[in-house]
Amino acid sequence: MREITVYSKPNCPACRMLKRRFTDLGTEFNEISLPTPEAIEKFHESYPLVAKLPFVVVTNDEQVEDTWMGFEVSKVNKYSK
């Protein structure tokens, strides 16, 4: 089963746009908010090369299918079908 996880932070315009687009398209996703520097530091332990948020991880049967940084309309549309 496909799962979408969105890593975001408060007051992030791109994060809000991405989440709104998924919601408007009726796509379920899990959100993990990174509200503090400590939370972001812990996040970077798992994803050291991620330079910006939102960061999206798409898994299918617990295998990573795709990842991306930022608000990419084409990717949101692709996984909202």
Secondary structure as the mmCIF struct_conf table of DSSP 4:
data_model
#
loop_
_struct_conf.conf_type_id
_struct_conf.id
_struct_conf.beg_label_comp_id
_struct_conf.beg_label_asym_id
_struct_conf.beg_label_seq_id
_struct_conf.end_label_comp_id
_struct_conf.end_label_asym_id
_struct_conf.end_label_seq_id
STRN STRN1 ARG A 2 SER A 8
TURN_TY1_P TURN_TY1_P1 PRO A 10 ASN A 11
HELX_RH_AL_P HELX_RH_AL_P1 PRO A 13 ASP A 24
TURN_TY1_P TURN_TY1_P2 LEU A 25 GLY A 26
STRN STRN2 ASN A 30 SER A 33
BEND BEND1 THR A 36 THR A 36
HELX_RH_AL_P HELX_RH_AL_P2 PRO A 37 SER A 46
TURN_TY1_P TURN_TY1_P3 PRO A 48 LEU A 49
BEND BEND2 LYS A 52 LEU A 53
STRN STRN3 PHE A 55 ASN A 60
TURN_TY1_P TURN_TY1_P4 ASP A 61 GLU A 62
STRN STRN4 GLN A 63 MET A 69
BEND BEND3 GLY A 70 GLY A 70
HELX_RH_AL_P HELX_RH_AL_P3 VAL A 73 LYS A 78
TURN_TY1_P TURN_TY1_P5 TYR A 79 SER A 80
#
